[in-house]
Amino acid sequence: MITLAFLLLAAATLLGFAYWRRGLGSTTGGLAILALAAWLMPGGAAAAVVLTVLVLGAALLALAPLRRTLVSKPLFSAFVRQLPRLSETEREAIDAGTVWWDGELFSGRPDWNRLLDQPAPTLSADEQAFLDGPVTELCRMCDAWNINHNWATVPDHIIDFVRRSGLLGMIIPKRYGGMELSAYAQSEVLVKLSNTGGGVTYLVAVPNSLGPGELLLKYGTEEQKNHYLPRLASGEEIPCFALTAPTAGSDATSIPDTGVVCRGMWKGREVLGMRLRFNKRYITLAPIATLVGLAFRLKDPDHLLGETDDYGITCALIPRDAEGLEIGRRHLPVGDTFLNGPVRGQDVFVPLDNIIGGPAMAGKGWTMLVNCLSVGRCITLPTTAAAVSKRMLKGSSAYAALRRQFGVTLSRFEGIQRPLARIAGYDYIIDAARSLTIQSLDHGEKPSVPSAILKYHCTEMARQCTLDAMDIHGGKGVMKGPGNYIASCYESIPVAITVEGANILTRNLMIFGQGATRSHPFVLEEMKLAQRAGEPGVAAEFDRLLFAHIGSTLSNAARAWVAGLSGARLVRVPGDASLRKHYRDLDRFSAAFALVADTAMLSLGGRLKLKESLSARLGDMLSELYLASMVLKHHENAGCPESERAAVEWAMAHLKHGYQSAFLELMRNFPARGVARLLRFVAFPLGARFREPSDAAVSALAGAVVEDTPVRERLIGGLFAEEGLNNPLAHVDSVFRRSLELEPLFRKLHKAIKDGRLPKLQGLDLIKAARRRGLLSKQEARELYAFDARLMEVINVDDFDPEELVRVPYDPVADVCLPPSLREAV
């Protein structure tokens, strides 16, 4: 019994030291005290022997020179042999960006104060004035229905306004004539523009994300900046960036387009330049661009530039009037009409000085692109998702409160409440992640892993929001017309899912694939040391990192298990008291995630890159942690108002259940079955107890957004709200708000029907009957007549004369079902 007691005490000691991340020295000392006590205790000899062996083992490991010889050196040699070889492309992608909150989550013990100490995102007075002025004016000018269906293009007067108003120069510093808006302000501009349709939104978004402007700012020569940036800021130049080739989509490093260094004539004189051949597609703004940014592979077979034959991916600027450039044709995207088309070139000659950054940046194009992509991916696509979720919530909540079936509003049906609550919950999650991650850009971060998380999860949540909105609206959503505020979002969502890396690729390869090395506190440094094998001091540095890594992993195992047994009650966290249970759960999940990630990388090694489904689930675990962290911070920024509690509780329940589901699926498919069982016992020792939001939580959130509440206002905030023929969303919201004002009259009529003083009528018939029987005053009846007319405008759908739907008269002679290239032969 004494032996067992000492061994249990030793196990508790080891667990405690691991939980609190104490070093080898402290652990050795603690075991030594126990061993001494066992030697002194009658009957404790057996335990004393075991403890003494443990003390000696710990003491040997604590001796750095001995440990390096017996443990670290052999492990380092094995690590160098088994380390998968990183391609130059992978190395540049890993090196791109910075580590932000994702690094804390990978550590297993996040420093919550680092997140909570960040100030809330705000707009400056100048930025707010820009939103209230030119941005609002542009919203008033635009008619998404006409742009998408009657004109099938963005009209010249709108393009001219965008050029004159400074909207193409939001990222360009004021010294070059730009607006120099913060990243958060740029996002707010795009949210407000969302009702104008994709054509106008992308017209503004693309020049301010991945494009010549950003590349010039970061990598251009001073001469290039001084020449091009003022022209881009003023709208004198409209840029596009040509990256994607027919045979190289998501695998942008395989672009077949080439440039060969040679001599040629440029503006009347012979210069050293490049002869370019390229075929690009899906290029936004290409049909109207005056300046083309081009990615291609630069080759120098005659060594005119240097000793290198193939420099690799390079980025250059091509003027629209360059000889051999084919530009102006258009693709026709699904949903919103936006200007997008192919760019082709045959023997296009430009000087080497047209390389962005000059000849010194030849071959540095992929580095330039991955650094800029992480920023562009962080702003444009999450903002698009936020705009979609806000629009779907604004319309769906209003419509569900107005539309009646079986005598009650749609919002009273539990079957409607579930998708409505999901739209609201996703809206809260998306907006939290968008605003806070984008704000980190203004603080100097380049969050490559969080931007991938946002790209995938925000656009997928937005996709679900459009599906749910369609279900709630029924026939109202499927009939196109100027009054339909659902269809264009529903049709356009595949664009966000597809661009800047398809979502399948982002989830399966990027989030964890990049995060495992970029965000992990030890792996990247260990990999860098492996590349320096044989250099003086490397073995000692590896020894330090290795045992810090091992200590961190053991600590995470202890923390995850103890927190799982105790419901994380021992975890100390900051933040509002109402949220501490959530902080503790996320702290526990972080420890478990770090443990599982280390185990997966150790047991699978280089094979993990090929196990896309496992990598995707690890990425899902990280993503749910990240998004949940953003939700808590978003709520803290608002002062933790009680009005938002339903949204926060729904979001946290959904995200924590999502983390648990990803973990269980990972364990169910983990190749090492014994390891999987052990990991599940450590992470969830009491079983999987996190559930999706309850029916009560769903009802509470749905109820909060079908009234004029602060949480609804925050969730739909930022959208263009002025009523007009070009803004059907504002119309349905206005009718909804009017219905709330008239609620006392509706209750009066309902009570009269219930008491038998009025027959069971609807609409105008009910109002007339109530007026005849003196239950409504003349003024009250007038108000209800006016409301009913506006309500029917919401409920009715658009209809057209057949001639209105024909853009081009039918020509049977031209009706040949063959591509244009073959029609002539026919």
JODA-V955041 format. One record per pair of residues at least 24 apart in sequence whose C-alpha atoms are under 6 Angstrom apart, sorted by sequence separation. I is the first residue (numbers start at 1). GAP is how many residues later the second one is. D is the distance in Angstrom with one decimal. If there is no record, write none. Layout:
I|GAP|D ; I|GAP|D
This chain:
31|24|5.9 ; 293|24|4.7 ; 324|24|5.0 ; 466|24|5.3 ; 292|25|5.7 ; 323|25|5.9 ; 563|25|5.9 ; 292|26|5.0 ; 28|27|5.7 ; 291|27|5.9 ; 291|28|4.9 ; 430|28|5.6 ; 560|28|5.4 ; 291|29|5.7 ; 28|30|5.6 ; 211|30|5.1 ; 290|30|4.9 ; 560|31|5.4 ; 624|31|5.4 ; 560|32|5.2 ; 657|33|5.2 ; 657|34|5.5 ; 245|35|4.5 ; 556|35|4.7 ; 624|35|5.6 ; 657|35|5.7 ; 168|36|5.8 ; 244|36|5.6 ; 245|36|5.9 ; 171|37|5.8 ; 244|37|6.0 ; 317|37|5.4 ; 24|38|5.9 ; 258|38|5.2 ; 260|38|6.0 ; 316|38|5.4 ; 389|38|5.1 ; 621|38|4.9 ; 654|38|5.2 ; 257|39|5.0 ; 258|39|4.7 ; 259|39|4.7 ; 260|39|4.9 ; 261|39|5.1 ; 316|39|4.0 ; 556|39|5.9 ; 653|39|5.7 ; 258|40|5.8 ; 260|40|5.7 ; 315|40|5.8 ; 316|40|5.1 ; 653|40|5.4 ; 3|41|5.9 ; 242|41|5.7 ; 287|41|4.0 ; 315|41|5.8 ; 621|41|6.0 ; 287|42|5.9 ; 423|42|5.1 ; 553|42|5.8 ; 650|43|5.6 ; 3|44|4.8 ; 386|44|5.8 ; 240|45|5.6 ; 386|45|5.7 ; 617|45|5.3 ; 240|46|5.7 ; 456|47|5.4 ; 314|48|5.5 ; 240|49|5.9 ; 314|49|4.8 ; 419|49|5.4 ; 617|49|6.0 ; 239|50|5.2 ; 313|50|5.0 ; 314|50|5.9 ; 315|50|5.2 ; 238|51|4.8 ; 241|51|5.7 ; 242|51|5.9 ; 312|51|4.5 ; 314|51|4.1 ; 144|52|5.2 ; 238|52|5.2 ; 239|52|4.8 ; 240|52|5.2 ; 241|52|4.4 ; 242|52|4.9 ; 243|52|5.3 ; 311|52|4.5 ; 313|52|4.9 ; 382|52|5.7 ; 144|53|4.9 ; 176|53|6.0 ; 177|53|5.5 ; 237|53|5.6 ; 239|53|5.8 ; 241|53|5.9 ; 313|53|5.8 ; 142|54|5.4 ; 176|54|4.9 ; 285|54|5.0 ; 286|54|5.8 ; 287|54|6.0 ; 647|54|5.9 ; 178|55|4.9 ; 284|55|5.8 ; 285|55|5.3 ; 286|55|5.6 ; 646|55|5.1 ; 177|56|5.9 ; 284|56|4.1 ; 283|57|5.3 ; 282|58|6.0 ; 283|58|5.3 ; 282|59|5.5 ; 452|59|5.9 ; 281|61|4.2 ; 280|62|5.5 ; 449|62|5.9 ; 280|63|5.0 ; 169|64|4.0 ; 280|64|6.0 ; 168|65|5.9 ; 279|65|4.5 ; 278|66|5.5 ; 449|66|5.8 ; 278|67|5.1 ; 644|67|5.4 ; 277|68|5.3 ; 643|68|5.9 ; 277|69|4.8 ; 277|70|5.6 ; 276|71|5.3 ; 163|72|4.2 ; 275|72|5.4 ; 276|72|4.9 ; 382|72|6.0 ; 275|73|5.5 ; 378|73|4.5 ; 385|73|5.7 ; 389|73|5.5 ; 396|73|5.8 ; 275|74|4.6 ; 374|74|4.9 ; 377|74|5.9 ; 385|74|5.2 ; 274|75|5.6 ; 274|76|5.7 ; 382|76|5.8 ; 389|76|5.9 ; 273|77|5.5 ; 374|77|6.0 ; 385|77|5.2 ; 392|77|5.9 ; 273|78|3.8 ; 272|79|5.9 ; 273|79|4.4 ; 212|81|5.6 ; 592|91|5.6 ; 512|103|6.0 ; 508|104|5.1 ; 512|107|4.5 ; 508|108|4.4 ; 511|108|5.3 ; 507|109|5.4 ; 564|120|5.7 ; 561|121|4.7 ; 564|121|5.9 ; 561|122|5.7 ; 560|123|5.5 ; 220|136|5.3 ; 221|136|4.9 ; 220|137|4.1 ; 198|138|5.0 ; 199|138|5.2 ; 219|138|5.2 ; 197|139|5.9 ; 199|139|3.6 ; 198|140|5.6 ; 336|152|5.8 ; 335|153|5.2 ; 335|156|4.3 ; 336|156|5.9 ; 335|157|4.2 ; 334|158|5.8 ; 210|166|5.6 ; 209|167|4.6 ; 453|170|5.9 ; 148|188|5.7 ; 148|189|5.0 ; 187|196|5.8 ; 191|196|5.1 ; 433|197|5.3 ; 432|198|5.5 ; 432|199|5.5 ; 429|202|5.9 ; 432|202|5.3 ; 425|222|5.7 ; 425|226|5.4 ; 485|244|5.9 ; 483|245|5.2 ; 250|251|5.3 ; 184|254|5.8 ; 184|255|5.7 ; 92|275|5.8 ; 96|275|5.1 ; 421|277|5.6 ; 418|280|6.0 ; 421|280|5.5 ; 421|281|4.7 ; 420|282|5.9 ; 417|285|5.4 ; 401|305|5.8 ; 397|309|5.2 ; 481|317|5.2 ; 390|326|4.8 ; 398|335|5.7 ; 145|337|5.4 ; 398|338|5.3 ; 98|347|5.9 ; 98|348|5.0 ; 97|349|4.5 ; 98|349|5.4 ; 97|350|5.7 ; 97|351|5.1 ; 106|414|5.5 ; 103|416|4.6 ; 99|420|5.7 ; 94|424|5.7 ; 108|448|5.9 ; 80|450|5.4 ; 72|471|5.4 ; 108|482|4.6 ; 108|483|3.8 ; 105|485|5.5 ; 108|486|5.2 ; 106|488|5.4 ; 120|517|5.6 ; 84|522|5.3 ; 192|526|5.6 ; 192|527|4.6 ; 192|528|5.1 ; 21|534|5.8 ; 19|536|5.1 ; 18|537|4.5 ; 19|539|5.2 ; 19|540|5.1 ; 143|583|4.9
